[in-house]
Amino acid sequence: MATLKQTLKLYYRAWKYRRADQNEIDWMLQHLKPGATAMDVGAHKGAYTYWMLKGVGAEGRVVAFEPQPSGTVLLRSLFGRKVTVEQLGLSDQSGQNFFYIQPQKGNVSYEASLIDKYGDSEEQVIETITLDQYCTQRQLKPALVKIDVEGHEWEVLQGGLDTLKQLRPYLLIEIEERHVGPERMGAIFGLLRDCGYAGYFFAGGRKLPLSEFRAAVHQSLQSLKGDGAAYINNFVFEPSI
């Protein structure tokens, strides 16, 4: 059971995210109907999980994946039985994998990944599963999947190709060139295009096609520091065929 302080922090985070990323969360809610299934891959402290639960309602289902033990405990205390919280990582294969957590002030790190890219990371071994296997085993048909995995996006998508091609869920994915490099970023965009998805991003209150995205502008160091154009790290993908 969550404490009052934990619950208030969840409300604060959820509304902070909505104010900062209003277009993305509004887009997410537009594509979630009561009774639907949504998946939050890399749920962290539950800000997007909160809005997913609002979108699908009491008859829907939300599954939150968070490999960090402290994150799993927090999410379970916050949402109880309303959300299925899995202490699992999603990847392109099932089994045991090293997981790297950069220590931070909070007890649930913002910088945790199956990619070893932190010089001072704490190393853990976690269980991973593919999106296809998880959905098949539990007979789930997600309407929307949000992915925030700090550079492991390609592997998550590779492990979910059948789900993408057969079920056509809407996708909200954080993809940053600084994490994956320009070639891998382009490959991710190409993979989703080949799967029949049209990509977009939000800038200046407008939904723009992926063809207008320029990493040198939208993900520049100046943008990351808040000194320039808005930093764009989230992309939405809609089934086009």
MARFI-796253 format. One record per residue (C-alpha): x, y, z; residue in one letter. Coordinates in steps of 0.001 Angstrom, whole numbers, plus 500000, padded with zeros to 6 digits. Each point is the difference from the previous one (the first is absolute). Layout:
<nodes>
<<X Y Z> "A">,
...
</nodes>
This chain:
<nodes>
<<500000 500000 500000> "M">,
<<501442 503333 498950> "A">,
<<500494 502732 502554> "T">,
<<498253 503335 499571> "L">,
<<503346 501567 499072> "K">,
<<500622 497401 497281> "Q">,
<<496506 500487 498593> "T">,
<<500336 503779 499923> "L">,
<<503362 499658 498250> "K">,
<<498372 497791 497361> "L">,
<<497307 502623 499340> "Y">,
<<502649 502686 499800> "Y">,
<<502136 497988 497547> "R">,
<<497030 499056 497836> "A">,
<<498759 503570 499660> "W">,
<<503533 501346 499566> "K">,
<<500485 497623 497079> "Y">,
<<496665 500943 498526> "R">,
<<500809 503696 500152> "R">,
<<503442 499433 498518> "A">,
<<498955 497386 497410> "D">,
<<496327 500849 499680> "Q">,
<<499796 499178 496324> "N">,
<<501469 496546 500512> "E">,
<<497800 499073 502929> "I">,
<<496915 501425 498291> "D">,
<<500909 497928 496940> "W">,
<<500358 496933 502205> "M">,
<<496616 500552 501621> "L">,
<<498354 500504 496609> "Q">,
<<501103 496526 498975> "H">,
<<499084 498210 503217> "L">,
<<496383 498956 500358> "K">,
<<498242 498590 503076> "P">,
<<500659 496293 500223> "G">,
<<503237 500111 497961> "A">,
<<503418 498646 500985> "T">,
<<503017 502313 500316> "A">,
<<503620 499163 500741> "M">,
<<502565 502256 501668> "D">,
<<503467 498643 499198> "V">,
<<502427 501761 502315> "G">,
<<497356 501355 502331> "A">,
<<502425 501615 502478> "H">,
<<497817 501719 502640> "K">,
<<496697 499680 498190> "G">,
<<499223 503417 498499> "A">,
<<498922 498528 496650> "Y">,
<<498541 496945 501738> "T">,
<<497648 502354 501824> "Y">,
<<498631 501446 496770> "W">,
<<499751 496589 498366> "M">,
<<497819 498856 502869> "L">,
<<497802 503057 499526> "K">,
<<499706 499226 496306> "G">,
<<499029 496323 500189> "V">,
<<497722 500356 503016> "G">,
<<498954 497392 502533> "A">,
<<499226 497416 497300> "E">,
<<503373 500388 498282> "G">,
<<503428 498669 500791> "R">,
<<503377 501670 500503> "V">,
<<503265 498063 500166> "V">,
<<503052 501857 501312> "A">,
<<503516 498587 499492> "F">,
<<502657 501330 502371> "E">,
<<503174 497948 500601> "P">,
<<501303 502124 502879> "Q">,
<<498965 498259 503239> "P">,
<<499307 503296 501765> "S">,
<<497864 501100 497047> "G">,
<<497985 496811 500059> "T">,
<<499313 500384 503723> "V">,
<<498949 503625 499524> "L">,
<<497675 499276 497074> "L">,
<<498306 497116 501784> "R">,
<<499414 502130 503066> "S">,
<<498624 502874 497898> "L">,
<<497659 498047 497738> "F">,
<<499242 496787 501858> "G">,
<<497951 497553 497936> "R">,
<<498939 502668 497536> "K">,
<<503268 499550 498079> "V">,
<<501974 496851 499257> "T">,
<<503569 500903 500958> "V">,
<<502702 497734 498583> "E">,
<<503584 500056 501258> "Q">,
<<501197 499105 496509> "L">,
<<501931 501595 497185> "G">,
<<498800 499740 496414> "L">,
<<502566 499048 497381> "S">,
<<500489 497895 496863> "D">,
<<500442 496819 502010> "Q">,
<<498855 498456 503233> "S">,
<<502384 499040 502763> "G">,
<<502406 501681 502385> "Q">,
<<501830 503183 499048> "N">,
<<502212 502563 501681> "F">,
<<498210 503217 500930> "F">,
<<501883 503235 500688> "Y">,
<<498718 502630 502425> "I">,
<<501650 503378 500441> "Q">,
<<499686 501026 503666> "P">,
<<497999 503183 500491> "Q">,
<<498466 501956 502831> "K">,
<<496639 498260 499776> "G">,
<<499564 496334 500778> "N">,
<<498779 499288 496438> "V">,
<<502582 501119 497449> "S">,
<<499086 501832 496792> "Y">,
<<503110 498488 498408> "E">,
<<499623 496230 499942> "A">,
<<500436 497834 496937> "S">,
<<500879 496625 498561> "L">,
<<502683 501947 498112> "I">,
<<503245 500495 501923> "D">,
<<500522 503720 499467> "K">,
<<500590 501367 503492> "Y">,
<<503483 500248 501428> "G">,
<<498875 499718 503612> "D">,
<<497093 497591 499587> "S">,
<<498847 497368 502433> "E">,
<<499749 496652 498231> "E">,
<<497106 497616 500616> "Q">,
<<498692 496854 498325> "V">,
<<496360 500166 498944> "I">,
<<497519 497828 498142> "E">,
<<498978 501075 496519> "T">,
<<497183 498908 497725> "I">,
<<498916 501014 496520> "T">,
<<496840 501979 499385> "L">,
<<498765 497261 497665> "D">,
<<500465 497286 502609> "Q">,
<<498391 502025 502750> "Y">,
<<496937 500827 497916> "C">,
<<499644 496455 498667> "T">,
<<500352 498342 503396> "Q">,
<<497371 502274 501560> "R">,
<<497790 500386 496936> "Q">,
<<500322 503781 500081> "L">,
<<499196 502351 497140> "K">,
<<501510 503379 500872> "P">,
<<498440 503065 498435> "A">,
<<502963 502180 500972> "L">,
<<503582 499381 501084> "V">,
<<502258 502662 501498> "K">,
<<503743 499225 499948> "I">,
<<502624 501862 502051> "D">,
<<503034 497732 500310> "V">,
<<503035 502290 499743> "E">,
<<501526 498741 496766> "G">,
<<498558 496467 499850> "H">,
<<497138 500926 497649> "E">,
<<501215 497958 497029> "W">,
<<500100 496791 502020> "E">,
<<496556 500585 501508> "V">,
<<498525 500549 496541> "L">,
<<501791 496972 498540> "Q">,
<<498452 497896 502752> "G">,
<<496552 501350 499170> "G">,
<<499848 499839 496199> "L">,
<<497110 497521 499925> "D">,
<<498037 502171 502421> "T">,
<<500627 503109 497908> "L">,
<<499092 498337 496707> "K">,
<<496961 498083 501221> "Q">,
<<498472 502185 502706> "L">,
<<501093 503451 498766> "R">,
<<500211 501765 503384> "P">,
<<500671 503728 500143> "Y">,
<<503526 500715 501201> "L">,
<<501545 502742 502124> "L">,
<<503780 499558 500054> "I">,
<<502863 501999 501471> "E">,
<<502886 499919 497504> "I">,
<<503112 502123 500468> "E">,
<<502952 500205 497656> "E">,
<<502326 500556 502972> "R">,
<<499052 496526 501253> "H">,
<<499948 497996 496765> "V">,
<<501927 502004 497388> "G">,
<<498727 501250 496634> "P">,
<<500185 496668 498165> "E">,
<<498006 498056 502574> "R">,
<<497483 502838 500305> "M">,
<<499464 499942 496235> "G">,
<<499713 496209 500104> "A">,
<<497261 500206 502646> "I">,
<<498041 502489 497921> "F">,
<<500462 497774 496935> "G">,
<<498902 496876 501862> "L">,
<<496764 501622 501095> "L">,
<<499387 501377 496524> "R">,
<<500454 496512 498580> "D">,
<<497506 498691 502553> "C">,
<<497418 502411 498613> "G">,
<<500249 502843 502493> "Y">,
<<500000 503749 499394> "A">,
<<502149 501948 502461> "G">,
<<499424 503436 501499> "Y">,
<<501357 502290 502692> "F">,
<<498568 502980 501831> "F">,
<<501661 503405 499853> "A">,
<<498516 503411 500664> "G">,
<<496599 498486 500678> "G">,
<<499883 498333 496567> "R">,
<<500206 496357 498943> "K">,
<<502651 499873 497301> "L">,
<<500954 497134 497686> "P">,
<<503201 498149 500730> "L">,
<<501444 501287 496717> "S">,
<<500334 503429 501640> "E">,
<<502045 498728 502954> "F">,
<<503623 501113 500084> "R">,
<<502133 498646 502827> "A">,
<<502490 502858 499619> "A">,
<<497181 502427 500767> "V">,
<<497496 498106 502119> "H">,
<<502501 498016 502093> "Q">,
<<502914 502397 500130> "S">,
<<502047 500508 503157> "L">,
<<498556 503520 500256> "Q">,
<<496472 498602 499843> "S">,
<<500817 497412 502641> "L">,
<<501179 502795 502306> "K">,
<<496831 501991 499271> "G">,
<<501889 502635 498032> "D">,
<<498451 499887 496548> "G">,
<<497248 498081 498251> "A">,
<<497994 497585 502144> "A">,
<<501774 496694 500522> "Y">,
<<498049 497227 498269> "I">,
<<500486 496543 501455> "N">,
<<496575 498408 499530> "N">,
<<498476 498815 496736> "F">,
<<496570 498578 499236> "V">,
<<499298 497365 497385> "F">,
<<496620 499281 498487> "E">,
<<499126 496982 497860> "P">,
<<499616 501279 496452> "S">,
<<499044 496807 498156> "I">,
</nodes>
